[in-house]
Amino acid sequence: MEFLYASEVLANGLMAGVMYSLVALGFVLIYKASGVFNYAQGVMALFAAMTLVGIMEGRVPFAHLINAAFGVHVSSFGWTVPGLFAILLTALIMVGLAIAIEKLVLKHLVGQEPIILFMATIGLAWFLEGLGDVMWGADVKVLDVGLPQGISETVETMTDNWLGYGFFIDRLDIWAAVIAAALVAALVGFSQYTKQGRAMRAVADDHQAALSVGISLQFIWIMVWSIAGFVALVAGIMWGTKSGVQFSLSLIALKALPVLMLGGFTSIPGAIVGGLIIGMGEKLFEYFVGSMVGGATENWFAYVLALIFLVFRPQGLFGERIIERV
Amino acid sequence: MKLKLATVALGAVMAAAPAMADLVVPNLSYRTGPYGANGTQYADGFNDYFTLLNERDGGIGGEKIQTPECETAYNTEKGVECYEATKGSGALVYNPLSTGITYQLIPKVSADKIPLYTPGYGRTSAKNGKVFEWVFNAPANYWDGASVAIKYLLDQNGGDLNGKKIALVYHNSAYGKEPIRTLQELSKKHGFTLTELPVDPPGQEQKSQWLQIRRDKPDYVLMWGWGVMNQTAIQEAANIRFPMENFIGTYWSGSEVDVKPVGAGANGYKALTFHGVGMDYPIYEDMKKHVIDPGKASQGGQYVGSVLYSRGMYAAVVIAEAIAKAQELAGTAQINATQLRDGFEALDITPERLAELGLPDFGPEIKMTCDNHGGSGMARLQQWDASAGKWSLITDFTEPDQEVLDPLILEDSEAYAKEAGISPRC
């Protein structure tokens, strides 16, 4: 029976890992294209999810400001928008955000040291966090785009019949795995087999060199930030469905960091494999060792696991080995 | 130019600062950050009650009350900064809604001689007024809550919990660990097995804990959570089909914010509370007339009647009553912080007084003295009805097991007195 319990923990760890990977993917995309660690990725997920709920519920953006400025009491347009259409509208808003980021921030920082760009993304995170609150309010929002939640009775019955113990697998996690697989396949295909994808990788290698061969830095950055915005939206939907759309959603970025360290900052499959290893490792450690050391080991153990991998592969499992010649 | 700027700046400061004749009750609130959704509702209730007193009664004893807000983001350092920034404005009392900030402020308020009011949170042993002269935590503290929850379970099981399994899912912080000692003592007394399951904050990922609950099949789960940890735990409980009626949250795991994201799955979930909830109290007629309709409610009054709004309002009620008592004792409306401490220590909010305030049966009787800063510790349970979208009170106010709690409070407060070099008073 102990083995079956451990197997259930392992399966759930893999599923949790997929959820971490969804966040990590956004970081990888931007890092691949610009060499920038986008500190704002978690906040982008929050902003996207807040905007999605706002659109679905027909909320008036900036209602508090409008009410305070004009002495009115507006909060809703009085309509609701179907989930799929609202997702499309939110994706468009994320494209708009990408354009604004390129025009107002990145354009002015071409050729700067990566640390300068990193600092700019910290500023962006603070700005987006405030903008989201002002636009949609700080309340916890319920997000329901029709994704199922709760125990998968099919898995429970099947495992019970085969093994004598019904496994718990959350249906939301199964959906997350399917969506993540589709997303990764699309992103890998895009970056390997399309002209824009190859241009994206060229920009990542060297801004100036990419410019000299006629690649439009402006277009590539807008494209990449738009895709990262869409990935953030997907992560926001998954995590927001799980525990409501609220500020804490931005902190899921902390879960993505060990995944990136382990999988490598430049590999899309690495984000997935890294997520699976972290998810599986932290859950099994908690199961076997947690109770001996007071529990709640998952947060720190994920980083320990990533550091152990870094000792042997500093570039991460799938990261590109950087050799700088003097 | 510099002179002009300085004049403008001075004008702005003077406009923002409370008028010198007013009574100042700073509102150390948090409307941003991971716990902003909770802090916002509480802060609104706190502000609105004082606005009601100002608008309807002209303040307390003829003195208007100012509640300058300072954003802490539930961050201890920022909370201390807010305290330092506002204490010079004639602050009478602080209510920071954070156990972490409370722990940092206890030595500061003791040195500055300003009361700290922490209903349902903070340092539990501050109930001992002999040691904690400036801290008050009536009507109930964490340990009271733990004991009342166990008393309720005893009632549900014919007075016998022997052999039962109870799991405690808690926020892995000073706050979340507060009830452990009490529950351990109660488990010895009543013979139940206690399993402790910490969740690292913020608590969005709790699969391990709930898989363990699914395997161990405890009879009951208690929760000491805050913020996103609550919604995630209730969702996970629903996911594993844990019977919601056997899942009890503490005061801070029982608001609308915690259950609504889970939808129908949260139906039947229970939580502790030390006050009433909802709009069925006469006070809301006055609130509507003097605060909401004239557009003076904090944030337009969108959370009026919610659990956390009610709690913020209740904290303001107790502070306002303490101010009135202090004015009566001092013979002046312009009281200072020391006189307010005397007001707290002589406070007696009887059921009749609560009814006069438009809040019949809203809270237990609060009677504080020099040595008892925690009141009776009475709390009650509420249950969530997902289809109606509201909490219903399901028990009367219940007294905690003082036989177990009193020695624990004495032990903890005496240890603090020794550490801080405090000679017990009263």
Boltz contact constraints between the chains, C-beta under 6 A:
constraints:
  - contact:
      token1: [A, 5]
      token2: [B, 215]
      max_distance: 6.0
  - contact:
      token1: [A, 12]
      token2: [B, 207]
      max_distance: 6.0
  - contact:
      token1: [A, 16]
      token2: [B, 207]
      max_distance: 6.0
  - contact:
      token1: [A, 138]
      token2: [B, 31]
      max_distance: 6.0
  - contact:
      token1: [A, 138]
      token2: [B, 36]
      max_distance: 6.0
  - contact:
      token1: [A, 138]
      token2: [B, 37]
      max_distance: 6.0
  - contact:
      token1: [A, 138]
      token2: [B, 40]
      max_distance: 6.0
  - contact:
      token1: [A, 139]
      token2: [B, 37]
      max_distance: 6.0
  - contact:
      token1: [A, 140]
      token2: [B, 37]
      max_distance: 6.0
  - contact:
      token1: [A, 140]
      token2: [B, 257]
      max_distance: 6.0
  - contact:
      token1: [A, 140]
      token2: [B, 261]
      max_distance: 6.0
  - contact:
      token1: [A, 142]
      token2: [B, 260]
      max_distance: 6.0
  - contact:
      token1: [A, 142]
      token2: [B, 261]
      max_distance: 6.0
  - contact:
      token1: [A, 150]
      token2: [B, 239]
      max_distance: 6.0
  - contact:
      token1: [A, 151]
      token2: [B, 239]
      max_distance: 6.0
  - contact:
      token1: [A, 168]
      token2: [B, 214]
      max_distance: 6.0
  - contact:
      token1: [A, 170]
      token2: [B, 239]
      max_distance: 6.0
  - contact:
      token1: [A, 243]
      token2: [B, 204]
      max_distance: 6.0
  - contact:
      token1: [A, 243]
      token2: [B, 228]
      max_distance: 6.0
  - contact:
      token1: [A, 243]
      token2: [B, 231]
      max_distance: 6.0
  - contact:
      token1: [A, 243]
      token2: [B, 232]
      max_distance: 6.0
  - contact:
      token1: [A, 244]
      token2: [B, 231]
      max_distance: 6.0
  - contact:
      token1: [A, 244]
      token2: [B, 261]
      max_distance: 6.0
  - contact:
      token1: [A, 246]
      token2: [B, 37]
      max_distance: 6.0
  - contact:
      token1: [A, 247]
      token2: [B, 34]
      max_distance: 6.0
  - contact:
      token1: [A, 247]
      token2: [B, 36]
      max_distance: 6.0
  - contact:
      token1: [A, 248]
      token2: [B, 34]
      max_distance: 6.0
  - contact:
      token1: [A, 248]
      token2: [B, 202]
      max_distance: 6.0
  - contact:
      token1: [A, 248]
      token2: [B, 228]
      max_distance: 6.0
  - contact:
      token1: [A, 251]
      token2: [B, 202]
      max_distance: 6.0
  - contact:
      token1: [A, 283]
      token2: [B, 208]
      max_distance: 6.0
  - contact:
      token1: [A, 286]
      token2: [B, 208]
      max_distance: 6.0
  - contact:
      token1: [A, 295]
      token2: [B, 198]
      max_distance: 6.0
  - contact:
      token1: [A, 296]
      token2: [B, 172]
      max_distance: 6.0
  - contact:
      token1: [A, 296]
      token2: [B, 198]
      max_distance: 6.0
  - contact:
      token1: [A, 296]
      token2: [B, 200]
      max_distance: 6.0
  - contact:
      token1: [A, 299]
      token2: [B, 200]
      max_distance: 6.0
